[in-house]
Amino acid sequence: MPVPVPRQRNVPVAETAPGGTTSGGDLTLLIIEDDPAGTISVPELLDAAGTRVRIRTARNLTEAERLLTDDVHCVLVDLALPGRTTGDELGALKHVLRLAPRHAVLALTASGDSRLAAEAVRVGAQDHLVREELDGRLLSRAVRYAVERKRADTAQVKLAESRMRAQENARLERGLLPTPLLEGSDLRFAARYRPGRSRALLGGDFYDTVRTPDGTVHAMIGDVCGHGPDEAALGVELRIAWRALTFAGLCGDELLSTLQQVLEHERESDEIFATLCTVDIAPDGRRAGLCLAGHPSPLIARHGRAAQLLPYDDGGPALGLLPRARWPRRQVELGGSWSLMMYTDGLIEGRQGPDTKQRLGQDGMVAMINRQLAAGLHGESLLEAAVGEVRELNGGDLTDDVAVLLLSRGSRA
């Protein structure tokens, strides 16, 4: 007589999951065979490691579907069972694999059928057992090993999927980083970007530089409050909007007012705001218009003179704070040979040293840049040294995003 299905206790969802063990280390095995009593005739096994294996039995695939609940860890399927696909020796096994993709599965074969056993493992079974050699000790050990192998296989698949997603995200984020458009300009460009999010390529900071048909070079740098992927996405939207509006001929207050409308429509909360600094450099490279929206003032280094912050006392508020704000545009004399550095507050909010809480600040940044200029650094080397020293002073990675760009003209400052 077939062994009746033993009564199963209700196992909480948080306590067990397919392919894992319950809180007590017990396992549940579902045997699918037309004569389950011929395979194993007890409701429970105990292996040498002390793991209990509870037995459920089903005489066909239809009954198995009803008994295959989340507290089952492993399925033993007799390959002699008729499958759902006529003429397929592995029809029953393939049906179980489709039915229970997260469960460990063992195949039961007759003695001497090594070819079919190997094929069963190839199509997805964790292992195979020979009916004539089967006993309780062998079965309990095989179940435990199969569950562990399934768990390891599942973890490997999840790891591979995670790596693929990370690679796709990296490609996407690289595609969203700006490509400066300066063809025809005699200005040199350099930039450094370091997001605060771990393993991210894109943060809430954003920047861009373009040259319009009249020869004017426009540059901007901004910072969306916050550090998550939503802030990074909003930064990309604002950068793309700035580029489109700039090519459309907008500048100064008109451009920033329109960007504020974009921000207000795209942000998820009224508490989200963004700081911004825009510069438009005349075609002759000697003058520029500067607008600040709650953003730190750029630093300028002229040939033979110490670097200093551009004076700016009447900037406007950050975008998204005041509905009818205005952002005056101030004319700045650059001279014939200069370097203009625009940056986000991540560069100045790091600590002055690993043993102090005092921030570097703008004055500390100016002093640092002047030391590096005196050492003969310029362009990419200057920015690399600046970001590296800020990180070293902070005593490790900065928690905020950092974006720095440098536009230079004439002799190296």
N, C-alpha and C positions, 0 to 999 in steps of 0.2 A: 504493500500500500504506500502511496506517496506520502511523504512527511507533510503534515499540515503547516501552513505558514504560521510561524510563531508570532504572538502578539508583540507589536513594537511599541516602545514608549514614545511619547511625543518629545522630540528633541527641538529646543529653541533654535531659531534660525541663526542667531549669533554664536551658537555653540558648535555648529558644524557646517560644512559646505562640501559639495562634491569634490572628490579628490583630496580632501583633508581628513583629519581625525577629529573626533569629538573631544570634549574637555577631559574625559576620562581615558582617552587613548583607544577606545573601542572602535571596531570597524563593522560595517554591515555589508554582507555579500549577497547579491541576487544571483541565483543559479537558474539558468534557462535551459531546461532539458525535458524531453517528453516523459522521462522516468527519473525525477530528481532523487528518489530514494535509492536508485542504483548508483548514484555518485557519492552522496553523503547522507547519512541517516540520523544526524543529530542536529538540534536547533542552534548549537553554539559550539565553537572551538576555542581552545586556548593554546597560543604558541609558546615557544621557549622564552620569548621576551616578555611574556605576561600580557600580551595583547589579546583581548577577546574578539572573536569574529562571529557575529550573529548571522544566521542563515535565513534567507528568504528563498522561496522556490516558485518558479513559474513553469508551466508545461508547454507554453507556446508564446509567440511574440505578442499576441494580443493581451494575454494575461500579464506579460512582462511590462508592457506600457503602463498598466494600472499600478503595478508595484514599484515602478522606478521613481521613487520620490527623492527629495533632496538629502535625506539621511542615508541613502545608499552610497557607498564609497567605491565599490567594485562590482563588475558584472562578469560572471562566467557563462559563456554561451557555447552550447554544443554545436559544432559545425555540421553535425548530421541532421540538424533541424531543417525542415524546408524553409527556404527564404521567401521574401516577398517577390523576388525576381526568379521566375522559373528557369531552371537549368544552370543557375549560378551556384557553384559549390560554396561560395562565401556569402551567399545572399543573406543568410540570417545574421552573420557577423556585420556585414555592411549596414544592415538595417539598424542594428544595435548601436553602431558607431555614429550613425546619423541621429539616432534617438537620444544618445547620451554622450555628446561631444566632450563634456567636462569630466566624465567618469573614467576611472581605470577599467580596462576591458581585458579579460583573459579568454583565450580560445581553448576549447576542449576537443581533442582529436583522438582517433583510434590509434592503436599501436602500429608502427610501421608506416604511418602516413606523414613522413617528414616533409614531403613537398608541400602538402596542403598547410602544414603547420608553419613553414617558413613564409608561405604566401599570406597567411593570416597576420603574421607580425609585420609584413611589408605594407599591408593595407591599413594598419593602425592599431592592432592589438598590442598590449604591453608585453605579453608573453603567451606561451602555449603550454598546456598540460596534456599528458597522455592518460586516457581513462583507466587503462589497466594498471598504471603505476601510482594512481592517485590514492593518497591517504590523508587523514586529517592534518598531520604535521606538515606535510608538503603543501597542502592547500592553504593553510593559514600563513605559512611563510611566503608563498607565492602572492597571496592577496596583499600582504603588507608591503612587499617589494614593488608590486604593481602600482599601488597607491602612491608610494614615494616616487617612482619613476614618472608617473603621470603628473604629479605635483612639480617635479623638476622640469618636465617638458613644458608644462603650462607657464612656469616662471620664465623659461628660456624664450618662449614665444612672446610673452608680454615684454620682456627686455628688448627683443628684436623690434617689436612694434614701437616701443618707446623711443628706441634709437632712430627708427625711420621717421617718426613724428618730429623728433628733435632736428633731424637733418632737413626735413621739409620746412620746419619753422625757421631754421637758419637761412635757407635759401630765400624764403619769403621776406624775412627781415632784411637780408642783404639787398634784395630788390627794392625795398622801401627807403633805404638810405639815399641821400641826395647825390646827384652827379652834377657838380658845378658847371655852368654854361658860361665860359669866359672867352670863347673864341674871338680873336681880334683885339683883345685887351692886352696891355703891357703889364698888368698887375700879376703878381705871383700869389698863389693860393696854397694854404696848408690847413689841415684840420685834424683834430683828435676827438674821438668819441668813446666814452666808456659808460655803459649803462650800469645803474646800481643793482638791477635785478640779477640774481645768480643765473649763470648760463644763458643770459639773454644777449642779443645783439642790438636791441632797440629799446630805448627808454622813453620817458616823458619829455626829455630835451630834444630839440630839433633845430636845424639850421639849413641855410641854402644860400646860394650865390648865383646870380644870373646877370647877363649883359643884354640890355635892350637895344633895338636897332639904332637908336640915336647915340650910342656909345656910352651911355651911363651904366655903371656897374652898381647893382643893388645887392646888398647882403643883409641877412637877418639871422637872429638867433633867439630862441625862445625856450620856455620851460613850463610845462603843464604841471600843476600841483599834483603830487602823488607819484607812485613808482610802479604801478601795475600795468598789465597788458592793455587795459582800457585807456589809461593815460597815454601809453605809447601810441595807440591807434589814433587818439585825438590829436596828438602831436603831428602825426603823419598827415592827417586831414588839414590841419592848419598850415603846414608847410606847403602842401600842394595848392591850397587855396591862395596862399601868399604868392606863389609863383605865377598862378593864372592871373591874379589881379594885377600883379606887377607888369606882366606882358600886355595886359589890357590898358595900361597907362595910369593906374591909380598909384598914389604916393601919399606919404604923410598921414594926416588925420583921416582923409577919405579912405585910405587903404585900411587903417587900423579900425575904423568904425565898421567897415564891412567885415573884417575878420572877427570882430566881436559878435556880429550877428551869426556868423558861421559857428562860433564857439557856443553861443546860447542855444542854437538849434541842435548841435551834435552832442553836447555834454549830457551825462546821465543824471547830474544833480546840479542844483543852483549854486552849490558850494564850490564847484569846480571853477578854477580860474587859470589864466596863463599869463606869464610875464613875457615881454617881447622887446627886442632892440632892433631897429632897422636903420640902415645907412644907405644913402644913395650918393655915389661918388661921381662927380662931374667927368665928362669925357677927357678933360685935360689932366685929371687926377690930382688937382691942387685944392679942390674944395669938396665938401660933402654936406649933405643934410642928415641930421640925426633926430630920431624919434625914440623915446623911451616910454614903455608902458610897464611901470613897476619893476624894471629890469636894471641890473648894475650897469654903470656907464663903461664904455670901452676904454681900453688903454692904448695910448699912442706913443710910439718911440720914433723920434725924428733923428736924422743923421747927426751924430756928434753931441746929442743931448740925452739926458736921462729920460726914461719912460715915465709917463704920468697919466692919470685919468683925465679924460676929456671933461671939462667943466659942464655940468648940466644940473640946473637947479629947478627947472620948471617942467619936468616930465609929467606925464599923465599916469593914471592908475593902471593896474593890471587889467587885462581884458577879462570881462565877465563880472566885475565888481560893481560898476556903476552904469546904469542903462543909457545915460546921455553924456558920457564922458567925452573929453576932447584931448587930443594928443598933439601939442604944438611941435612944429618942425624947426629945429635950430640949425643955423648955418655954421659950419666949422671950417676953419682954414687948416689945411693939412700940410701945405708946403710942397717942395719938389721931391724930397726923398723921405720916406716914412714907412712904418709898419703899424698896422692897426689890428689890435687883438680884441675880439669879442668872445665872451665866455658866459657860462651859466653859473649860478651860485654854488654848484657842487665843487667848483674850483677853490672857493674862498671859505667854505663852511667846514672844511676839515680842521682838525686840531693843529696847534702850532708845534706840538710834540706829543709823543706817546704817553708822557707822564703829566700832561696838563689838559684841562678842559677848555682852555682859551682857544677861540677860533683864529684861523689865519687872518681872515678879513681882507679887505681891499688893500689896506696899507701894507700888510705882510706880503700879499701877492705882488704889489709893485716893487717892493724891495727884492723879492726873489727873482723877478724878471730882470731887474737891473743887474743883479749878480750874474745871471746867465748871459745877458748881453755883453757884459764886461769880459766874460770868458770866451766870447767870439761865437756864441750860438745864434742861429737864425733859422727861420723857416721851420721845416719838419723837426729838425734837431732841437730847436727852442721849445716847441710844443711838447715833444716827447720828454724833455728834461723837466718841464714845468709840471706835467701830470705826474711824472715819476716822483719828483720831490714832494709834491703835495701828498701823495700816497705814503711816502716814507715818513714825513712829518706826522701824519695821522696815525702811524703805527700799524698800518695794514689797509685793506681795501676800504674805499669810501662807500658809505651807504647810499649816498645820493648820486644821481646821474651827473656826468660831467661832459660838457661839450665845449670845445674851444676852436675858434677859427682865426686865421691870420691872413690878412691881405697886406701885401708889401709893394712898394713902388720905388724905383731908382736904386741907389747904392744900398747895400745891406745895412739895416739899422742895428 
